[in-house]
Amino acid sequence: MTNIPYAELTAAVRGEGEAIVAAARMGLDVAVPTCGDWQMPDLLRHVAAVYHRAATAVDQRATQPVEWQAPGDDGADPIAVLADALDELVHALSGADADTAVWNWSGRDQNASFWARRMAHESAVHRFDAQRAHGMAQPIDADLAHDGLDELVDVIAPRVVERDQVELTEATYSFVATDEGVWHVQFGPDGLQRLDVAKEPDVTARGTASALLLAAYARVPWTSLEVDGDMAALDAWNASLRF
């Protein structure tokens, strides 16, 4: 589980969420090139729905799955809807402790800290999306990006493999952060596993933790990093894992 304190994760949700709102206020009539065919309102509505679901789970101390429900009316201003959902989420997180029991889909860490962590990283990546739509994307904070890579390889990627019944091409990856940190990941018959050591990885990607995280989420190309080994394995990563 994360080493970032709960209060700092909650503050990251607020800061990154407000940055999404600020980017949206630069104009809604733009494509979001890092999110397929989405326009800015699509991104805002998606993030608002994610925030609302997490806020509902934490606020109600949910013990069972919480259904998706888009907040706001169909004709509502998407910026206002997102801002309200962000307030709702931060209020819910602030009203709980890190170890407050709350359901989540991972089957582990059934507490409010899971949601603070998940929403911090959701917010950071989508903040990059929103800023990129206006050609002004900034990197993710180094500490947050390091934790985001931990979450990605330990929680998110295995979840996507299971959810989408991904048939993995066998390969071993090493993601090496130039601002310290290394993540070894193996795809194979047993699914996706994190390794302590990878003596002969098929491919090694080096860059800042922010750049590695954004590349792993297909927000920036792997070619923008230093890559040694089989580039096709990295292409397979992005083709197989849809976040």
N, C-alpha and C positions, 0 to 999 in steps of 0.2 A: 504494500500500500504506500501511498505517497508520503514523502518526508516534508512536504510543504504544509505548514500549519493551516488548520481549517479557516481561520480568520483571513489568512492571506489568499487562500483559494476563493473565498467569498468576495474579497476585494478585487481579485482578478476577474471574476464574473462581471462585477460592476464596471470595472475599467474597460474591459474588452467589449462588453455589451454597449457601453456608451460610445465607444469608437465605431461600432457598427452603425449606430444611429447617426453619428456625425458624418460618416461617409455617405449614408443614404440621403442626408440633407443636402449633399452636393448635387443631387439629381437622381430621380427614379427611372428616367427613361434611358437606361444603359443596360447592356448585356453584362452578365457575370461570366467571363470566359473560363473561369476555373470550375464552373458548375454546369457543364453541359449547355443546354439551351435556355437556362434560367435568365430572366430579367431581374433587376433589383427587387421589385415587389415580391417575386417568388422566393428569393433568399430571405427577405424580412419575414414573410409569413411562415416559412419553414422554421426559422430560429424562434419566432414567437410561439409556435406550437410546441417545440422542444422545451422551451422555458416553462410554458404553462403546464406541461405534463410533469416535469421535474418539481415545479413548485407545488402542484397538487399532491404529489407523492409525499413530499417532505411535510407540507402543512397538515395533511391528514394522517401522518404517521402510517402510511399505507402498509398493509401486510399482504396484499394481493396486487397483481398487475393493474396498472392505471392505463385506461384507454386513451388513445389520441383524441384530442378535441381542439380544433382550431379556435383560438380566441378571437373575439371581435366579429362584427357583421361583415358580410361579403363586400359591402361598399365602403368599409371603414378605411381610413388613412393607414397604410401599412406601417408608416413610421410611428404613428401614435400607438398602434397595436403592439409593436415591438417594445416601445418604451414602457408601456403599461405592463407587459409580460415580464420585462426585466425587473421592474419594481416589485412585481409579485414574487419573482424568484428570489431576489435578494432579501426581501422581507421574510420569506419562508426559511431560507438558510440561516438568516440572522436569529430567527426564533428557535433554532435547534442547536444542539451541541453536536460535535463531530461524531460521537458514538450513539446518538439518538437512533433507535431502531427504525429503519425505513426499508421497504421493499425496493429491490432493483432487479433487472433482468439478468445479471451476470452470474447469479448463484453463489456469490461471494460478497464479503464486505457489505452486509445488509444494514447500512447505516447512512446517516446524512452526509458523512464525509465522502462516500462514493459519489453522491450527486454534486457536491461542491467541486470535486475533482473533474468529473465528467463534463460539467457545464463550463468550467474554466477552459478546458481544452476545446470543447465545442465552440465556445465564444472566440477563442484565439484564432482558430483556423478560419472561421467564417468572417472574422474581422479582416483577415488577410484577403478573403474573397471580395468583401465589400470595398476595401481600399483598392484592390487590384482592378476592380471595375472602373475606377476613376484614375488609374495609372499612378497611384501613390502608395503602394503597399509597403509596409514596414515589417521587419522581421519580428518573430515572436521572442519575447524575453527569454534569455538563456536558461534560467532556472526552470521556468515554466515549460520550455521546450524539452529539457532533459526529462522532466517528469512526464511530459506528453509522450515521449518515446517509450518510457517504461510502461505507461498505460497502453500504448499501441501494441507492443509485443506481448504483454502479459494478459490483456483483457480484450481489446477491440479486435485485433486481427484474428485471434482464435474464435471469437464470437462470430465474425463475418464468415469464416471458413465453415463453421457449424450451421449458421443460419442459411447460407446460400448453397450448402452442400458442394463446396468448391473442390474440384479435383486438382490436386496440387502437382505441379511439375517438380520433381525432386531437385532441391538445390539448397545450399547453405550460404547465408548472407552475413556479412559483417558490416555494421554501420558504425563508423568511427568518428566521434565528434572532435573537431580540432580545439574546442573549448572544454575538453575532457569528457570521457565517457565512451563506452563501447557496448554495442548490442549485437549478439550473435543469434541468428534465427535460422532454424532448419525447417524446410518444407519436405514432407515425405509421406510414406504410407500411413504413418501414425498421426498425420495432421501437421499442425504448426507447433513447434517447440522452441523455447528459448534455451540456449546452451550457455554454459559457463565459459567454455573454450571452443574455438573453431580453428583447428590447426591448418586446414587447407580449405578455406571458404571458396566457393565458386566465384563469388564476386565480393569486392570490398568497395564501399562508397564512403568518402571522407568529405566532411564539411562541418560547418557549425551545426549545433543541435537544431537550431531553427531550420536551416536548409535541409537537413536530413529528415526532419519531421514533415516539412512541407512537400518534399519529394516523395516520401512514403505515402502521403495522402494525395499524391498526384496533383499537387498545386504548383510545383515547379518541375522542370525536366531534370532527370538524373544527369543529363549531360552538363548541367550547370554546376555539378560537383566533380570532385576528382574520383574517378572510377578505375579500379583495377580488376580485370577478370571478365566474366561473361556478361556483357551488357544485356543480352537477351534474357537473362535471369531477372534483371530489374524490370524489363518490359513485361515479363510474365507476372511479376508481382503486381504491377498496376492493372494488368488485364484480368487477373484472377480476383483481386480484392477490390470490391466496390464499396466505398465508404459514403 
